[in-house]
Amino acid sequence: MVRARGTAAILLIAAIFAACSNSEGQERSRPLRGRAAYAAPTVAPRTVYAGSPSLPPLATEDDPFAYDATAPLNPTEKHLESTPRYATTAVTYQTYDGTVPGLLYTPSVPGPFPCVLAAHGVTSNKGSSIGLRDLVVPAGYAMFTIDARFHGDRGTPEQFHELQRYPGRVRELFQGTVVDLRRALDYLAQRPDCIPGRLGLVGTSMGGFMGAALAGVDERVQAPVLLFSGADWRLWFTTGHAGVVGIFYQYGNQVSLDAVVAAIDPLDPSRWIGRIAPRPVLMVHGDADDVVPPATGQALYDAALDPKTVLWYAGGHGPGAAEARRVGYTLVGWLDQYLKTP
């Protein structure tokens, strides 16, 4: 059973969903294209890793997300804002190849708090999780969010648009950002206002793909929530909305598709989500999502092990107002059950 929260706070989650919708702000519904037959990639490694990606130096074939947890974080913190509900702090810390910028939101009441790490979707950034902030922080959680690689302050528009040309950079986006998120957990773990052993995760869309891997490889993540996410790269890239999946490869180009699938196959959420068990995982997906189609959400659920829960709602890539309340109740109730219950 998950517990409910006040209606006013729950409805703020609609801001998250609006950010994940299409540019017209309306959910689309269209038949999914059939799954393409799988063909083993035959591209050369130099093509697979094109773009001179900056990959974790300690990564191995068995553990692509390995990193040095003893490396100095050298965090910086700058207070930005205080409101009656929360305080905002700009944070930076060191990862294996540079600096990661983030935003920390803490409730305007004495701590310590259970802490939630938020991972944003493609084309978003650390400042776009306002709806999630206004949902979980008033419920008593501190929330920390960072820029994914090639997003926000961590890349130029030109670098972002070049992702489709360089499979190696797509690998860096997913693999490197998961390591950066592990460093974010290191940062939260050293904060006295974060309760030890009460670290949660909410990954949205692309952030959910990353979040499945993060929670699978790092046992510090308790009761992760994966919103509108999926598994099976080839299935997603061949059935997802062209305007979104075309960010990661040259849409319609079989060689480009094969190269990017080969580059990031070891990172597929289906390989990692099963490792979350025996910790519980919540997945939330729309039955008419054409950005991350329902078949990919089902693939994610099928790859997970018990205890696992999925909430299907009526709608596209983010529920409309009619379903937002139910999703919001479930999300906060889930966090309460597993991060606040002794």
Secondary structure, DSSP 8 states (H G I E B T S, - for coil): ------HHHHHTTHHHHHHHS-TTS-------------------HHHHTTT-----TT--SS-TT---TTS----EEEEEEE-SSEEEEEEEEEETTEEEEEEEEEESS---EEEEEEE--TT--GGG-HHHHHHHTTTT-EEEEE--TTSGGG--HHHHHGGGG-HHHHHIIIIIHHHHHHHHHHHHHT-TTEEEEEEEEEEETHHHHHHHHHHHH-TTB-S-EEES----HHHHHHHS-HHHHTTTS-TT-HHHHHHHHHHHGGG-HHHHGGGGTTS-EEEEEETT-SSS-HHHHHHHHHHS-SSEEEEEESSSSS--HHHHHHHHHHHHHHHIIIII--
